[in-house]
């Protein structure tokens, strides 16, 4: 698998949250204070899709049980449920994407 475009940069703004299917991986793309973050799109607590959650103050809140995670490092700030799994983002031209080559899928 090579570089896969997720989104055009001009379409992004603070509070943006969207999921993308890349192969067998659901990738979560979030923008907050001009910075982009990539994670696996599921809460480590019970697997809820995070793209239905809320983004505020550098935090993403899971829509299922309200658990909150810091965007900076994926660490939980409410409850204990494990850390969000990061996905490295790649900027190419006017787009942001991922290259999941060599990454365990699923």
Backbone as XML, in Angstrom:
<?xml version="1.0"?>
<chain id="A" units="angstrom">
  <residue number="1" name="UNK">
    <atom name="N" x="0.859" y="-1.177" z="0.000"/>
    <atom name="CA" x="0.000" y="0.000" z="0.000"/>
    <atom name="C" x="0.895" y="1.226" z="0.000"/>
  </residue>
  <residue number="2" name="UNK">
    <atom name="N" x="0.580" y="2.205" z="-0.789"/>
    <atom name="CA" x="1.350" y="3.439" z="-0.861"/>
    <atom name="C" x="0.532" y="4.583" z="-0.272"/>
  </residue>
  <residue number="3" name="UNK">
    <atom name="N" x="1.006" y="5.788" z="-0.533"/>
    <atom name="CA" x="0.329" y="6.978" z="-0.018"/>
    <atom name="C" x="-1.136" y="7.000" z="-0.443"/>
  </residue>
  <residue number="4" name="UNK">
    <atom name="N" x="-2.009" y="7.202" z="0.520"/>
    <atom name="CA" x="-3.449" y="7.316" z="0.272"/>
    <atom name="C" x="-3.915" y="8.685" z="0.751"/>
  </residue>
  <residue number="5" name="UNK">
    <atom name="N" x="-4.472" y="9.472" z="-0.142"/>
    <atom name="CA" x="-4.990" y="10.793" z="0.227"/>
    <atom name="C" x="-6.204" y="10.627" z="1.130"/>
  </residue>
  <residue number="6" name="UNK">
    <atom name="N" x="-6.227" y="11.397" z="2.216"/>
    <atom name="CA" x="-7.408" y="11.450" z="3.071"/>
    <atom name="C" x="-8.248" y="12.685" z="2.760"/>
  </residue>
  <residue number="7" name="UNK">
    <atom name="N" x="-7.584" y="13.841" z="2.666"/>
    <atom name="CA" x="-8.347" y="15.080" z="2.519"/>
    <atom name="C" x="-7.473" y="16.168" z="1.904"/>
  </residue>
  <residue number="8" name="UNK">
    <atom name="N" x="-8.136" y="17.118" z="1.252"/>
    <atom name="CA" x="-7.459" y="18.321" z="0.765"/>
    <atom name="C" x="-7.341" y="19.297" z="1.933"/>
  </residue>
  <residue number="9" name="UNK">
    <atom name="N" x="-6.170" y="19.891" z="2.084"/>
    <atom name="CA" x="-5.905" y="20.754" z="3.229"/>
    <atom name="C" x="-6.842" y="21.954" z="3.304"/>
  </residue>
  <residue number="10" name="UNK">
    <atom name="N" x="-7.245" y="22.507" z="2.171"/>
    <atom name="CA" x="-8.093" y="23.700" z="2.201"/>
    <atom name="C" x="-9.489" y="23.406" z="2.753"/>
  </residue>
  <residue number="11" name="UNK">
    <atom name="N" x="-9.869" y="22.154" z="2.849"/>
    <atom name="CA" x="-11.193" y="21.787" z="3.363"/>
    <atom name="C" x="-11.217" y="21.635" z="4.882"/>
  </residue>
  <residue number="12" name="UNK">
    <atom name="N" x="-10.059" y="21.727" z="5.517"/>
    <atom name="CA" x="-9.958" y="21.480" z="6.953"/>
    <atom name="C" x="-10.059" y="22.769" z="7.753"/>
  </residue>
  <residue number="13" name="UNK">
    <atom name="N" x="-10.665" y="22.644" z="8.922"/>
    <atom name="CA" x="-10.748" y="23.762" z="9.865"/>
    <atom name="C" x="-10.784" y="23.185" z="11.273"/>
  </residue>
  <residue number="14" name="UNK">
    <atom name="N" x="-10.556" y="24.020" z="12.272"/>
    <atom name="CA" x="-10.572" y="23.538" z="13.646"/>
    <atom name="C" x="-11.903" y="22.894" z="13.985"/>
  </residue>
  <residue number="15" name="UNK">
    <atom name="N" x="-11.829" y="21.765" z="14.657"/>
    <atom name="CA" x="-13.019" y="20.997" z="14.995"/>
    <atom name="C" x="-13.359" y="19.942" z="13.964"/>
  </residue>
  <residue number="16" name="UNK">
    <atom name="N" x="-12.624" y="19.925" z="12.835"/>
    <atom name="CA" x="-12.856" y="18.919" z="11.795"/>
    <atom name="C" x="-12.597" y="17.541" z="12.377"/>
  </residue>
  <residue number="17" name="UNK">
    <atom name="N" x="-13.514" y="16.606" z="12.094"/>
    <atom name="CA" x="-13.358" y="15.221" z="12.523"/>
    <atom name="C" x="-14.037" y="14.339" z="11.481"/>
  </residue>
  <residue number="18" name="UNK">
    <atom name="N" x="-13.282" y="13.371" z="10.951"/>
    <atom name="CA" x="-13.811" y="12.529" z="9.879"/>
    <atom name="C" x="-13.079" y="11.193" z="9.886"/>
  </residue>
  <residue number="19" name="UNK">
    <atom name="N" x="-13.778" y="10.153" z="9.474"/>
    <atom name="CA" x="-13.132" y="8.846" z="9.341"/>
    <atom name="C" x="-12.989" y="8.491" z="7.865"/>
  </residue>
  <residue number="20" name="UNK">
    <atom name="N" x="-11.972" y="7.694" z="7.567"/>
    <atom name="CA" x="-11.668" y="7.255" z="6.210"/>
    <atom name="C" x="-11.273" y="5.789" z="6.276"/>
  </residue>
  <residue number="21" name="UNK">
    <atom name="N" x="-11.751" y="5.016" z="5.338"/>
    <atom name="CA" x="-11.378" y="3.604" z="5.256"/>
    <atom name="C" x="-10.178" y="3.489" z="4.326"/>
  </residue>
  <residue number="22" name="UNK">
    <atom name="N" x="-9.070" y="2.987" z="4.844"/>
    <atom name="CA" x="-7.859" y="2.775" z="4.059"/>
    <atom name="C" x="-7.494" y="1.300" z="4.211"/>
  </residue>
  <residue number="23" name="UNK">
    <atom name="N" x="-7.749" y="0.534" z="3.168"/>
    <atom name="CA" x="-7.563" y="-0.913" z="3.268"/>
    <atom name="C" x="-8.538" y="-1.466" z="4.288"/>
  </residue>
  <residue number="24" name="UNK">
    <atom name="N" x="-8.005" y="-2.067" z="5.329"/>
    <atom name="CA" x="-8.859" y="-2.597" z="6.397"/>
    <atom name="C" x="-8.851" y="-1.721" z="7.644"/>
  </residue>
  <residue number="25" name="UNK">
    <atom name="N" x="-8.248" y="-0.543" z="7.545"/>
    <atom name="CA" x="-8.098" y="0.339" z="8.706"/>
    <atom name="C" x="-9.043" y="1.533" z="8.591"/>
  </residue>
  <residue number="26" name="UNK">
    <atom name="N" x="-9.762" y="1.820" z="9.681"/>
    <atom name="CA" x="-10.550" y="3.049" z="9.768"/>
    <atom name="C" x="-9.659" y="4.112" z="10.390"/>
  </residue>
  <residue number="27" name="UNK">
    <atom name="N" x="-9.326" y="5.129" z="9.595"/>
    <atom name="CA" x="-8.437" y="6.199" z="10.024"/>
    <atom name="C" x="-9.279" y="7.389" z="10.460"/>
  </residue>
  <residue number="28" name="UNK">
    <atom name="N" x="-8.948" y="7.949" z="11.622"/>
    <atom name="CA" x="-9.613" y="9.144" z="12.133"/>
    <atom name="C" x="-8.697" y="10.336" z="11.906"/>
  </residue>
  <residue number="29" name="UNK">
    <atom name="N" x="-9.220" y="11.378" z="11.269"/>
    <atom name="CA" x="-8.481" y="12.616" z="11.041"/>
    <atom name="C" x="-9.174" y="13.724" z="11.812"/>
  </residue>
  <residue number="30" name="UNK">
    <atom name="N" x="-8.402" y="14.436" z="12.636"/>
    <atom name="CA" x="-8.941" y="15.501" z="13.482"/>
    <atom name="C" x="-8.056" y="16.726" z="13.341"/>
  </residue>
  <residue number="31" name="UNK">
    <atom name="N" x="-8.673" y="17.916" z="13.281"/>
    <atom name="CA" x="-7.897" y="19.153" z="13.324"/>
    <atom name="C" x="-8.318" y="19.964" z="14.529"/>
  </residue>
  <residue number="32" name="UNK">
    <atom name="N" x="-7.302" y="20.436" z="15.267"/>
    <atom name="CA" x="-7.551" y="21.319" z="16.396"/>
    <atom name="C" x="-6.411" y="22.323" z="16.474"/>
  </residue>
  <residue number="33" name="UNK">
    <atom name="N" x="-6.739" y="23.607" z="16.582"/>
    <atom name="CA" x="-5.787" y="24.714" z="16.634"/>
    <atom name="C" x="-4.735" y="24.613" z="15.527"/>
  </residue>
  <residue number="34" name="UNK">
    <atom name="N" x="-5.218" y="24.331" z="14.315"/>
    <atom name="CA" x="-4.363" y="24.303" z="13.143"/>
    <atom name="C" x="-3.486" y="23.070" z="13.005"/>
  </residue>
  <residue number="35" name="UNK">
    <atom name="N" x="-3.585" y="22.158" z="13.936"/>
    <atom name="CA" x="-2.762" y="20.941" z="13.889"/>
    <atom name="C" x="-3.632" y="19.731" z="13.573"/>
  </residue>
  <residue number="36" name="UNK">
    <atom name="N" x="-3.098" y="18.827" z="12.754"/>
    <atom name="CA" x="-3.823" y="17.612" z="12.384"/>
    <atom name="C" x="-3.323" y="16.417" z="13.188"/>
  </residue>
  <residue number="37" name="UNK">
    <atom name="N" x="-4.258" y="15.533" z="13.508"/>
    <atom name="CA" x="-3.964" y="14.326" z="14.275"/>
    <atom name="C" x="-4.586" y="13.131" z="13.572"/>
  </residue>
  <residue number="38" name="UNK">
    <atom name="N" x="-3.887" y="12.016" z="13.580"/>
    <atom name="CA" x="-4.406" y="10.782" z="13.003"/>
    <atom name="C" x="-4.413" y="9.664" z="14.034"/>
  </residue>
  <residue number="39" name="UNK">
    <atom name="N" x="-5.523" y="8.947" z="14.104"/>
    <atom name="CA" x="-5.670" y="7.828" z="15.036"/>
    <atom name="C" x="-6.467" y="6.722" z="14.367"/>
  </residue>
  <residue number="40" name="UNK">
    <atom name="N" x="-6.424" y="5.536" z="14.952"/>
    <atom name="CA" x="-7.389" y="4.499" z="14.591"/>
    <atom name="C" x="-8.742" y="4.994" z="15.083"/>
  </residue>
  <residue number="41" name="UNK">
    <atom name="N" x="-9.777" y="4.802" z="14.288"/>
    <atom name="CA" x="-11.097" y="5.366" z="14.586"/>
    <atom name="C" x="-11.925" y="4.473" z="15.514"/>
  </residue>
  <residue number="42" name="UNK">
    <atom name="N" x="-11.366" y="4.165" z="16.661"/>
    <atom name="CA" x="-12.170" y="3.446" z="17.650"/>
    <atom name="C" x="-11.655" y="3.741" z="19.053"/>
  </residue>
  <residue number="43" name="UNK">
    <atom name="N" x="-12.584" y="3.835" z="19.969"/>
    <atom name="CA" x="-12.265" y="4.066" z="21.371"/>
    <atom name="C" x="-11.702" y="2.774" z="21.958"/>
  </residue>
  <residue number="44" name="UNK">
    <atom name="N" x="-10.585" y="2.844" z="22.686"/>
    <atom name="CA" x="-10.019" y="1.632" z="23.256"/>
    <atom name="C" x="-10.897" y="0.997" z="24.338"/>
  </residue>
  <residue number="45" name="UNK">
    <atom name="N" x="-11.859" y="1.738" z="24.847"/>
    <atom name="CA" x="-12.730" y="1.214" z="25.899"/>
    <atom name="C" x="-13.647" y="0.121" z="25.372"/>
  </residue>
  <residue number="46" name="UNK">
    <atom name="N" x="-14.512" y="0.446" z="24.393"/>
    <atom name="CA" x="-15.430" y="-0.551" z="23.851"/>
    <atom name="C" x="-15.553" y="-0.482" z="22.332"/>
  </residue>
  <residue number="47" name="UNK">
    <atom name="N" x="-14.603" y="0.187" z="21.689"/>
    <atom name="CA" x="-14.551" y="0.169" z="20.236"/>
    <atom name="C" x="-15.488" y="1.113" z="19.511"/>
  </residue>
  <residue number="48" name="UNK">
    <atom name="N" x="-16.119" y="2.040" z="20.215"/>
    <atom name="CA" x="-17.043" y="2.977" z="19.565"/>
    <atom name="C" x="-16.301" y="3.819" z="18.527"/>
  </residue>
  <residue number="49" name="UNK">
    <atom name="N" x="-16.948" y="4.128" z="17.394"/>
    <atom name="CA" x="-16.314" y="4.982" z="16.386"/>
    <atom name="C" x="-16.200" y="6.415" z="16.900"/>
  </residue>
  <residue number="50" name="UNK">
    <atom name="N" x="-14.982" y="6.916" z="16.939"/>
    <atom name="CA" x="-14.732" y="8.237" z="17.516"/>
    <atom name="C" x="-15.167" y="9.386" z="16.621"/>
  </residue>
  <residue number="51" name="UNK">
    <atom name="N" x="-15.367" y="9.147" z="15.323"/>
    <atom name="CA" x="-15.745" y="10.262" z="14.447"/>
    <atom name="C" x="-17.143" y="10.790" z="14.765"/>
  </residue>
  <residue number="52" name="UNK">
    <atom name="N" x="-17.898" y="10.092" z="15.602"/>
    <atom name="CA" x="-19.193" y="10.601" z="16.059"/>
    <atom name="C" x="-19.057" y="11.386" z="17.358"/>
  </residue>
  <residue number="53" name="UNK">
    <atom name="N" x="-17.837" y="11.514" z="17.857"/>
    <atom name="CA" x="-17.591" y="12.207" z="19.118"/>
    <atom name="C" x="-17.437" y="13.706" z="18.932"/>
  </residue>
  <residue number="54" name="UNK">
    <atom name="N" x="-17.026" y="14.360" z="20.005"/>
    <atom name="CA" x="-16.846" y="15.815" z="20.007"/>
    <atom name="C" x="-15.369" y="16.148" z="20.175"/>
  </residue>
  <residue number="55" name="UNK">
    <atom name="N" x="-14.938" y="17.240" z="19.544"/>
    <atom name="CA" x="-13.572" y="17.737" z="19.660"/>
    <atom name="C" x="-13.629" y="19.130" z="20.267"/>
  </residue>
  <residue number="56" name="UNK">
    <atom name="N" x="-12.870" y="19.341" z="21.345"/>
    <atom name="CA" x="-12.845" y="20.640" z="22.017"/>
    <atom name="C" x="-11.609" y="20.708" z="22.903"/>
  </residue>
  <residue number="57" name="UNK">
    <atom name="N" x="-11.064" y="21.894" z="23.077"/>
    <atom name="CA" x="-9.947" y="22.126" z="24.006"/>
    <atom name="C" x="-8.827" y="21.090" z="23.896"/>
  </residue>
  <residue number="58" name="UNK">
    <atom name="N" x="-8.517" y="20.642" z="22.691"/>
    <atom name="CA" x="-7.444" y="19.680" z="22.506"/>
    <atom name="C" x="-7.783" y="18.268" z="22.941"/>
  </residue>
  <residue number="59" name="UNK">
    <atom name="N" x="-9.089" y="17.990" z="23.025"/>
    <atom name="CA" x="-9.580" y="16.706" z="23.528"/>
    <atom name="C" x="-10.598" y="16.144" z="22.547"/>
  </residue>
  <residue number="60" name="UNK">
    <atom name="N" x="-10.658" y="14.811" z="22.459"/>
    <atom name="CA" x="-11.745" y="14.158" z="21.744"/>
    <atom name="C" x="-12.540" y="13.347" z="22.763"/>
  </residue>
  <residue number="61" name="UNK">
    <atom name="N" x="-13.861" y="13.464" z="22.680"/>
    <atom name="CA" x="-14.743" y="12.748" z="23.601"/>
    <atom name="C" x="-15.456" y="11.631" z="22.853"/>
  </residue>
  <residue number="62" name="UNK">
    <atom name="N" x="-15.378" y="10.433" z="23.395"/>
    <atom name="CA" x="-16.063" y="9.280" z="22.818"/>
    <atom name="C" x="-17.572" y="9.461" z="22.964"/>
  </residue>
  <residue number="63" name="UNK">
    <atom name="N" x="-18.327" y="9.184" z="21.898"/>
    <atom name="CA" x="-19.775" y="9.387" z="21.954"/>
    <atom name="C" x="-20.513" y="8.336" z="22.788"/>
  </residue>
  <residue number="64" name="UNK">
    <atom name="N" x="-19.870" y="7.209" z="23.067"/>
    <atom name="CA" x="-20.573" y="6.124" z="23.755"/>
    <atom name="C" x="-20.657" y="6.327" z="25.268"/>
  </residue>
  <residue number="65" name="UNK">
    <atom name="N" x="-19.513" y="6.519" z="25.911"/>
    <atom name="CA" x="-19.502" y="6.664" z="27.368"/>
    <atom name="C" x="-18.868" y="7.969" z="27.836"/>
  </residue>
  <residue number="66" name="UNK">
    <atom name="N" x="-18.515" y="8.863" z="26.916"/>
    <atom name="CA" x="-17.982" y="10.168" z="27.295"/>
    <atom name="C" x="-16.530" y="10.170" z="27.734"/>
  </residue>
  <residue number="67" name="UNK">
    <atom name="N" x="-15.806" y="9.083" z="27.499"/>
    <atom name="CA" x="-14.386" y="9.081" z="27.843"/>
    <atom name="C" x="-13.660" y="10.098" z="26.970"/>
  </residue>
  <residue number="68" name="UNK">
    <atom name="N" x="-12.677" y="10.770" z="27.556"/>
    <atom name="CA" x="-11.961" y="11.828" z="26.847"/>
    <atom name="C" x="-10.481" y="11.486" z="26.722"/>
  </residue>
  <residue number="69" name="UNK">
    <atom name="N" x="-9.916" y="11.867" z="25.571"/>
    <atom name="CA" x="-8.518" y="11.587" z="25.258"/>
    <atom name="C" x="-7.856" y="12.857" z="24.746"/>
  </residue>
  <residue number="70" name="UNK">
    <atom name="N" x="-6.604" y="13.082" z="25.162"/>
    <atom name="CA" x="-5.839" y="14.219" z="24.653"/>
    <atom name="C" x="-5.431" y="13.949" z="23.214"/>
  </residue>
  <residue number="71" name="UNK">
    <atom name="N" x="-5.632" y="14.919" z="22.350"/>
    <atom name="CA" x="-5.211" y="14.777" z="20.957"/>
    <atom name="C" x="-3.689" y="14.730" z="20.845"/>
  </residue>
  <residue number="72" name="UNK">
    <atom name="N" x="-3.013" y="15.435" z="21.718"/>
    <atom name="CA" x="-1.560" y="15.533" z="21.660"/>
    <atom name="C" x="-0.874" y="14.168" z="21.716"/>
  </residue>
  <residue number="73" name="UNK">
    <atom name="N" x="-1.373" y="13.287" z="22.592"/>
    <atom name="CA" x="-0.696" y="12.002" z="22.769"/>
    <atom name="C" x="-1.642" y="10.801" z="22.838"/>
  </residue>
  <residue number="74" name="UNK">
    <atom name="N" x="-2.949" y="11.044" z="22.744"/>
    <atom name="CA" x="-3.920" y="9.953" z="22.767"/>
    <atom name="C" x="-4.195" y="9.382" z="24.144"/>
  </residue>
  <residue number="75" name="UNK">
    <atom name="N" x="-3.595" y="9.968" z="25.175"/>
    <atom name="CA" x="-3.770" y="9.467" z="26.539"/>
    <atom name="C" x="-5.158" y="9.816" z="27.071"/>
  </residue>
  <residue number="76" name="UNK">
    <atom name="N" x="-5.764" y="8.899" z="27.853"/>
    <atom name="CA" x="-7.076" y="9.184" z="28.437"/>
    <atom name="C" x="-6.950" y="10.216" z="29.552"/>
  </residue>
  <residue number="77" name="UNK">
    <atom name="N" x="-7.944" y="11.095" z="29.660"/>
    <atom name="CA" x="-7.964" y="12.057" z="30.764"/>
    <atom name="C" x="-9.171" y="11.822" z="31.660"/>
  </residue>
  <residue number="78" name="UNK">
    <atom name="N" x="-10.105" y="11.003" z="31.227"/>
    <atom name="CA" x="-11.229" y="10.610" z="32.072"/>
    <atom name="C" x="-11.344" y="9.098" z="32.010"/>
  </residue>
  <residue number="79" name="UNK">
    <atom name="N" x="-11.328" y="8.472" z="33.149"/>
    <atom name="CA" x="-11.432" y="7.020" z="33.181"/>
    <atom name="C" x="-10.142" y="6.368" z="32.730"/>
  </residue>
  <residue number="80" name="UNK">
    <atom name="N" x="-10.098" y="5.061" z="32.791"/>
    <atom name="CA" x="-8.937" y="4.329" z="32.299"/>
    <atom name="C" x="-9.402" y="3.375" z="31.220"/>
  </residue>
  <residue number="81" name="UNK">
    <atom name="N" x="-8.846" y="3.526" z="30.058"/>
    <atom name="CA" x="-9.291" y="2.668" z="28.963"/>
    <atom name="C" x="-8.198" y="2.379" z="27.957"/>
  </residue>
  <residue number="82" name="UNK">
    <atom name="N" x="-6.995" y="2.775" z="28.219"/>
    <atom name="CA" x="-5.933" y="2.603" z="27.241"/>
    <atom name="C" x="-5.760" y="3.865" z="26.411"/>
  </residue>
  <residue number="83" name="UNK">
    <atom name="N" x="-4.760" y="3.857" z="25.577"/>
    <atom name="CA" x="-4.387" y="5.012" z="24.766"/>
    <atom name="C" x="-4.890" y="4.843" z="23.340"/>
  </residue>
  <residue number="84" name="UNK">
    <atom name="N" x="-5.284" y="5.955" z="22.718"/>
    <atom name="CA" x="-5.653" y="5.920" z="21.306"/>
    <atom name="C" x="-4.427" y="5.529" z="20.486"/>
  </residue>
  <residue number="85" name="UNK">
    <atom name="N" x="-4.623" y="4.725" z="19.455"/>
    <atom name="CA" x="-3.523" y="4.308" z="18.588"/>
    <atom name="C" x="-3.323" y="5.349" z="17.500"/>
  </residue>
  <residue number="86" name="UNK">
    <atom name="N" x="-2.137" y="5.939" z="17.502"/>
    <atom name="CA" x="-1.797" y="6.984" z="16.536"/>
    <atom name="C" x="-1.528" y="6.413" z="15.156"/>
  </residue>
  <residue number="87" name="UNK">
    <atom name="N" x="-1.797" y="7.245" z="14.173"/>
    <atom name="CA" x="-1.428" y="6.958" z="12.790"/>
    <atom name="C" x="-0.688" y="8.183" z="12.272"/>
  </residue>
  <residue number="88" name="UNK">
    <atom name="N" x="0.524" y="7.981" z="11.770"/>
    <atom name="CA" x="1.312" y="9.095" z="11.240"/>
    <atom name="C" x="0.673" y="9.636" z="9.972"/>
  </residue>
  <residue number="89" name="UNK">
    <atom name="N" x="0.606" y="10.950" z="9.900"/>
    <atom name="CA" x="0.059" y="11.630" z="8.727"/>
    <atom name="C" x="1.199" y="12.087" z="7.829"/>
  </residue>
  <residue number="90" name="UNK">
    <atom name="N" x="0.923" y="12.142" z="6.534"/>
    <atom name="CA" x="1.893" y="12.583" z="5.536"/>
    <atom name="C" x="1.267" y="13.727" z="4.747"/>
  </residue>
  <residue number="91" name="UNK">
    <atom name="N" x="2.045" y="14.794" z="4.571"/>
    <atom name="CA" x="1.587" y="15.929" z="3.773"/>
    <atom name="C" x="2.240" y="15.832" z="2.405"/>
  </residue>
  <residue number="92" name="UNK">
    <atom name="N" x="1.416" y="15.870" z="1.376"/>
    <atom name="CA" x="1.920" y="15.799" z="0.006"/>
    <atom name="C" x="1.162" y="16.824" z="-0.819"/>
  </residue>
  <residue number="93" name="UNK">
    <atom name="N" x="1.876" y="17.849" z="-1.271"/>
    <atom name="CA" x="1.211" y="18.916" z="-2.015"/>
    <atom name="C" x="0.148" y="19.571" z="-1.152"/>
  </residue>
  <residue number="94" name="UNK">
    <atom name="N" x="-1.054" y="19.657" z="-1.675"/>
    <atom name="CA" x="-2.170" y="20.292" z="-0.966"/>
    <atom name="C" x="-3.058" y="19.271" z="-0.275"/>
  </residue>
  <residue number="95" name="UNK">
    <atom name="N" x="-2.488" y="18.090" z="0.028"/>
    <atom name="CA" x="-3.286" y="17.033" z="0.650"/>
    <atom name="C" x="-2.597" y="16.486" z="1.898"/>
  </residue>
  <residue number="96" name="UNK">
    <atom name="N" x="-3.392" y="15.819" z="2.706"/>
    <atom name="CA" x="-2.879" y="15.053" z="3.836"/>
    <atom name="C" x="-3.353" y="13.621" z="3.641"/>
  </residue>
  <residue number="97" name="UNK">
    <atom name="N" x="-2.484" y="12.687" z="3.989"/>
    <atom name="CA" x="-2.842" y="11.287" z="3.810"/>
    <atom name="C" x="-2.027" y="10.393" z="4.714"/>
  </residue>
  <residue number="98" name="UNK">
    <atom name="N" x="-2.043" y="9.114" z="4.381"/>
    <atom name="CA" x="-1.327" y="8.117" z="5.164"/>
    <atom name="C" x="-0.662" y="7.118" z="4.227"/>
  </residue>
  <residue number="99" name="UNK">
    <atom name="N" x="0.353" y="6.461" z="4.745"/>
    <atom name="CA" x="0.948" y="5.310" z="4.080"/>
    <atom name="C" x="1.022" y="4.222" z="5.139"/>
  </residue>
  <residue number="100" name="UNK">
    <atom name="N" x="0.146" y="3.259" z="5.040"/>
    <atom name="CA" x="0.058" y="2.208" z="6.044"/>
    <atom name="C" x="0.904" y="0.991" z="5.697"/>
  </residue>
  <residue number="101" name="UNK">
    <atom name="N" x="1.802" y="1.134" z="4.723"/>
    <atom name="CA" x="2.705" y="0.032" z="4.360"/>
    <atom name="C" x="3.508" y="-0.395" z="5.581"/>
  </residue>
  <residue number="102" name="UNK">
    <atom name="N" x="3.584" y="-1.679" z="5.784"/>
    <atom name="CA" x="4.362" y="-2.190" z="6.901"/>
    <atom name="C" x="3.661" y="-2.114" z="8.238"/>
  </residue>
  <residue number="103" name="UNK">
    <atom name="N" x="2.476" y="-1.554" z="8.255"/>
    <atom name="CA" x="1.715" y="-1.442" z="9.495"/>
    <atom name="C" x="0.753" y="-2.613" z="9.584"/>
  </residue>
  <residue number="104" name="UNK">
    <atom name="N" x="0.665" y="-3.250" z="10.752"/>
    <atom name="CA" x="-0.332" y="-4.317" z="10.877"/>
    <atom name="C" x="-1.723" y="-3.764" z="10.623"/>
  </residue>
  <residue number="105" name="UNK">
    <atom name="N" x="-2.470" y="-4.383" z="9.750"/>
    <atom name="CA" x="-3.797" y="-3.880" z="9.404"/>
    <atom name="C" x="-4.844" y="-4.521" z="10.290"/>
  </residue>
  <residue number="106" name="UNK">
    <atom name="N" x="-5.897" y="-3.740" z="10.532"/>
    <atom name="CA" x="-7.000" y="-4.238" z="11.344"/>
    <atom name="C" x="-6.984" y="-3.694" z="12.729"/>
  </residue>
</chain>
